[in-house]
Amino acid sequence: MNVSILHISDLHRDPDNPIRNDVLLDSLENDRRHYSAEETPVVRSPDLIFVSGDIIQGIGPDASDPEDELHEQYQEALDFLGRLTNCFVGGDRNRVIVVPGNHDVSAYHFKTSLRRVDIVPDRKKGLVTQLFAPSSLLRWSWSDFDLYEIADQVLYAQRLAAFAEFYGEFYNGARSYNSDPARQFDIFDFPAFDLTVAAFSSCHNNDLFNRQGAIHPACIADAGAALRHPSLEARLRIAVWHHNAEGLPAHSDYMDPDLIQNLIDRGISLGFHGHQHRPQFLDTRFRHGAERAISVISAGTLCGGVSYQYGRAYNIVELDTVEGSGRLHVRGMQNDNLSLPIWGRRALPPNTSPYYDFQYDPPPVPAFHPNANTAALMEAQRLYDSSDYRSAATIFARVASLDDLARRLLLDCLVKLRDASALIAMFDPPTSAAEAIHVMDALWEVGERTRLAAVLQLPLVAESADPSVIEMVIKYAGRLRHQ
């Protein structure tokens, strides 16, 4: 099963940004024409979009009108991401995974929540102990050379309130962002692609004076429990967050690498992040006795200014969830005009190839649940009989690889739903004459002409004696010749 992910990060959207939304969107659409039709190898058009933080540029601690400034920046981001969704994934916002970054943390709300702490000589040792304790309320400012305490914890928790409002508005109220740091994660399940995404905030306790990234332990634990549910545990598991997990000795704004170890322990095979504005691929092994690894991909900044040393870039990541393989395509800005970008291939150092092939660990072996498949099929059949094809398809997709009848009924559901993208994701390449017929129709509908031409050459299709398949081959071969 094939899936393509558009991975963008560090948008830093605000009305004063040197690139307009309409220009940025047009540049990305134009680049899709390059990589999906003109370049070799052809890259699959995106099925999902990951946005790994720093949605806005943010505001300073002394902002004169913080609420309005934040709202204005998020409206800029909302407009861009809404139009991007319409262009690349047919307007389905559930196919877009968004997480916050450190620029989404309001510096104004943090600074306003503080009070200065007098350092009494006989309290120095105790204060130092408190300062470095986990989840400490104390903060040290090197610029002021002063100690502060988070005196208003309610106000401090509002650091992501504007992001939460944006989040709810983007998903049209179908999803919400919790103000409790222990609940700042979300699960996105994609049965059609046989994968599940855990979306984390890596901004736990992050602020101007504590720049380190962190995922709240409860979020990792609860996400792990959700991923072990019988309906999800056989899926490929992907995590999205913002901060990188390594940095130079003088840096402090990265995440504790042990958090990556915890993600591996929860069976997550792939991780996507941003923050450092640097396209990168890392293969991180498990250090605690098991043989698992996580493949971690970072994206460059999509539209940051000239100060970012690695330049603007974004990723397209193609995955084959059956083979456990992937291909990373880095798309870098080719010209120097920040207000009118041209995108193209960028090699990932030290490689010179325009793409990077990799293997990733499969999901953990699922626990045995007696009669779980039988019960699922009975429920799916009930939904199918009541014409609830969307819900039935969700269940059939989970067991299609184990049951031929479920696979046939899944195909029928997707045909009835006219869901061409899901049909392609589940049944390309086809394994039967019926699948081949519907895959050809779906590829033509979504405009995947190059892939349609390749399907016509498959032995199952080209050598078929089935009259219906032969008729379809003649029809689409003719259309492709005369387009």
N, C-alpha and C positions, 0 to 999 in steps of 0.2 A: 504494500500500500504506500502510495507516494503523497507527500505533503510538502508545501513550500511556505516558508515563513519570512515575511518582511520584518526585519528587526531594526527598529530605529530607537535612538536614545538622545538624551540631552538636547531637547528641542529649544529650551530657553526662550519660549515664546513671550513676547510682549510687543505692544504697538510701536516701540522705538527700535525693534530689531531691524537690521539692514535688509531683510528680505521679506517681501509680502507673501501672505498665504497663497494667493492665486498663482504667483510666480513659482513658489516652492512646489506646489502641487503639480503644476504643469511640467516642471523639470523632472519630477519623479515619474509622471506618466510617460514622458518622452523617453526616459531611460528604460522604462519597462518595454517600450517598443524595441529598443536596442537589444536588451538581453533575452527577450522572449521570441524574437523573430529574426534578428539580423546577425547576431553573434554566434560563434560556434565554441563550445556546445550551447545549444539553446537552453535557457533556464525557465523552469516552470513558473507561471504567473502565481503570485502569492495566494494562498488559501487562508492564512492567519496573519495577524499583525501583532507583534510584541513591541510595546513602548516602555522601555526600561528606565523611566524616571527623568527628573529635571524637566518637567513639562513646561514650567515657566522660568523666567529669569529670577523672579522673587523680588523682595523689597528689603531695604536696609532697616536697621534698628530704630532709626529716627525718622521714618516715613511720616509725612504730614497727614496723609489720608489713607491709612493702611488698607482698610476694607475695600475702598473704591479702587485702589491701585491693584490689589490682588484680584478683584473681580474683573477688572479690565484685561489683565493678563490672561486669566483663565478663559475669558470669552474669546480671546484671540486663539488660544489653544483649542477650545471647543469647536470653533469654526473650522480650523485646519483639520483636526482629527475626524470630525463629522464628514467633511468632504473627502478625506482620504479613504474613509470606510466605504463611502458610496462608490468611489472609483475602483477600489481594489478588491473588496469582498462583498459587493452587491448590497451595501448598506446594512449588513448584519453586524451590529455592534457587539454581539456576544462573541464574534470572532476576533475581537480586538482586546488584548490584555494590557492593562495600564497599571503601573505601580508608581509610587512617589519617589522623588530623589531629594537630596539635601537642599536644592534650591526651592523645592516646594514647601520646606519648613520655614515658617514665618519668623524672621529675625526680630521683627517688631514685637510679636507676642512673647517671644522668649525674653527679650531684654526687659519688657515691662513687668514680667513675672518675678524679677530679681529684687533682692535687697542686699546692700553691702554688709559684710560681716567684719566687725572689728577683730583683729588678730591680737588677742591678749597673750603676752609672752608665755604664761604658764599653761596655755591651751594649745600651743603650736603643735605638739606631738599628736594630740587627739584630733585636731582639725585635719592634719595630714592623713591620718588613718581614715577619717571620714571621707576625705576628698577622693581617695582611691578605692573606696569600697564600691562593690557592684550597686548600680542604681542609686548612686549618691545624689543628694540634692544640692551638694556644694559644687561650685564652678570657680576655676581660677582663670583670670584674665591677664594674659601676658602684656597686652597693650596698656591696660590700666595698672598692672602690677597690684591687683586687688583681688580679694576673695569675696565671692557672692554666694547667696543661697537662693534656691527657687522657693520663694515665699508664697506665691500664689500658684498652687499646682493645677487648679482649674484653668487658669489663663495659660499656663505652660502647655496643657493638653490641647489648647486651641491652635497650636502651631500648625496643625494639618487640617484645620477646620475649612479653610478655603478649598483645599484639595478635595476634601470629603464632599463639599457642595458641588464641585465640578464633576466628581466621580458619579454622584447620583444623577446629575443632569445628563452626562454623557450616555449613561445606560438607561435613560428615560425612566428612572425609578425602579428598574428591574433589579438593580444591585445598589447596595449602599456601603459606605465606608465607616467603620466603627471608630469612635473617638477613644476607645479603650485600646492601648497599645497591645494588650494580650490577645486582641481579636482582629488585628490589622493584617489579615491575609484573606485570600479568596480562592475558590476552586472553580476552574473552567474545564468542563468535560466535553470531549469531541469524539463521540462514538464512531462517526463517519471516518475519522482518521486514526482511530484506535489509540488515542493519547489523551492524557489529562495534564492540565497545567496548574501548578500551585503558584500563586502570585503573592509575593511577600513585600512588606515594607521593611527596608533595611535602615530605617531612620529612627529606630527605638533609642530614646535618650539623645538623639542627635540635635545639636544646636551650635551656635557660634563659638561657644567655649568648649564644646565637646564634639569634635568633628568626626570621631570614629563612627563607622557604620555598624549597625547591630540589628539582628532579627530577634524579636522577643522569644524567649524559650517556649512559651505557651503556644505561640503560632506554629513553631516547628512540630511540637507534640500533637497539636490538634490537626494540623495538615497531614501528619503521618497517619493518624487514626482514620481520617477521611479517606486517604489513599488505600488503606487496607480494607475498605468496605468491599464485599464480594462483587459489587457491580463495577468497581474501578481497579481492583488489584492486579488484573492481568494487563492493564494498559501501560504503554510507554509513559513514564513520569518525567515531566519537565518542570523546572522552577525558573521563575523570573524575579529579579530583584535589582537594586541599583548599584551598590558599592562594589568595587573590586576587593579581592581578598589578599592582596599583597601590595607592598609599596616600598619606596626608598627609605633608608634609615631616618631621614629628616621628616618624613611624612607621618601623619597620624590619622588621616582621613580614610582609612580602609577598614575592612571588616575582619574580625578574628577568623583566621583560617579554620579553626575548629568548627565553626558554623557550617563550613563546606563539608567537613567530615560527618556532621549530623545529617546533612541532606543526603549524602551517600548512604548512610545507615538507614534512611527511610526509603531507599530504593530508587532515588531520583537519578536518572541517567544523563540528563542534559541540563545545563544552567545557562541563562542569558542575563547579562548585566551591562551597565554602561559606566558612567561616572568619570573614568579616567580619559575619556575622549580618544581612546586608542583601540583600533581593531586588533583583536588578539584571540588566539585559541590556546587553551590550556587543558591538559589531561591530568587530572588529580586523582591519585590512588588513595585507597583507604588505608589508614595507618594502624587500625586496631584489630587486626587478625583476619579480616575477610579479604577477598580478592576483587571486590567491586571498585569501580572508578566512576567519576563524573567528568564529562566533557563540558568545559566551560567556554562560552563564546562571549566576547565583549564587543560592543559597537562604538564607533566614533561618534562625535557630535554631528547631528543632522544639520543644524543651522547656527552654530556658535560663530563668534566673530573671529577676527584675524589673530587674536591672542592665543588661540589654541594651537600648540606646536604640531599636532599630528594632522591638522587639516580636517575638513568636513568629510564625513563618510557614513555609510550605512551598510547593512548586510542583507543578503538573501541567503537563506539556509534551506537546502533541499534535503529531505529525509526519506529514506526507504525503511518503513517500520517493520517490514518482513525480514529484510537482510540485516537490519541494525547498522546501516551505513548512512553517511551524510556527506554533503558537499557544501562548503562555505564559499560564498562569492562576496567579496568586499567591493563595494561600489564607492569610488572616491571622486571628489570634485576635481575636474581636470583643468579648470581655468581660474583666474584670479579675481573675477568679478563677483563679489559676495552677494550682490543683489540680483544676479542672473546666472545661477550655476549651471554647469554642464557636467553630467556624471559619466563615469566610465569605469572600466576594470581597474582594480588596484591589487597588486600582489601582496600577499601577507608575508612579511619578512620572517625568516631568511629565504623563503621560497620565491621563485620567480614565476611560477605558474599563476594564471589569472584566477585559479580556484584552489581550494584545499580540501582533499578527500580525507575522511576519517571514519573510523568505526566507533560505536558506542556500546556500552553494556546494555543487554536486554533487561526488561523488568524482572524483578525477583520471581521465583517460581511461586504461583499463587497457592494459598492454603486450600485443602480439599474441603468442599462444602457439599455434603451429600444431597443429591437431588436438586441442587441449585439450578442447573441448566434446565431440568425438566420443568421446574416451577416457573422459571423465566419464560420458557417457550409457551407454557399454558397461558400465562398472563399476556404475552405478546399476541397470541392467537385471539384471545378475548378482545384486545384492543383493535386488532385487525378486522375482526368480524363486526365491530361497532364503528368502523371507518375512521378510527383515530390512528391514521397511518404514521403520523409523526412520532407519537409515543411508541407505537409498535416497532417502528424502524430503530428507535434508540435501543430497544431490548434485543431485537434481532441482530443488530450490529455487534453486540457483545459476544454472541455465541455463533455467529456466522461461520467462523473458521473451524468450529467443532461440529457443525450440523448442516448437512446439505439442504434440508428443507428450510432451515432458517435463512440460509444464503439466498435461496430462490424467493422466499417471501420478502426478504429485505429488498431485493431488486424490484419486486412488484410494488412495494411501498414507495420507493424513491421515484419510480416511474409515475405512480399516481400523484405524488407530490410535485412532480416536475422539478425536482432538485438536481439539476445537472451537475453542479459542483460536487455534491456528496456522492452522486452516482459514479463520477469519474474517480473520486478518491477511494471508493470501496471496490470498484470492479475493473479498473484499468491497471494491469492488463487483464482482458477477459479470459475466462476459463471455459466458456460454453458459447454456443451459437446465439442463445438469447442474450447473454451478457454482451457479446460482440455487437449485436444490433443496437442495443440501447447505449453502449459506450460511444459508438460512432455518432449517433444522434446527439448525445450530450456534448461531445467534443466540437461538433459543428455549431451547436447552440452557443457555447461559451467562446467561440472564436479560436480554439486551439488547433489551427490548421496544420502546423508542423507535426504535432502529435497525432492528429487524425491520419496524416499521410503515413506515419510510421505504423499505426494500427492496421492500415490496409495491407501492409507488407507482412504482418504476423502470419505464420503458417496456419494457425487456427482460422484465420480470415481468408487469406489468399488461396489456400488449398481446400477450402470448404466446398462440399457438395450440396449444402443446404440451400435451396432456392431463395429463401429469404435473405440469407447472408450474401449470396451472389448478387441479388438485386440491389442491396445496399452498397456493395463494393462498386458496382457500375455507376450508381447514382452519385456517390461521393467522389469517386475518381474523376467523373465528368465535371463536377462542380469545382474540384481543385484545379483542374486543367484550365478552366475558363474564368477563374476569379481574377 
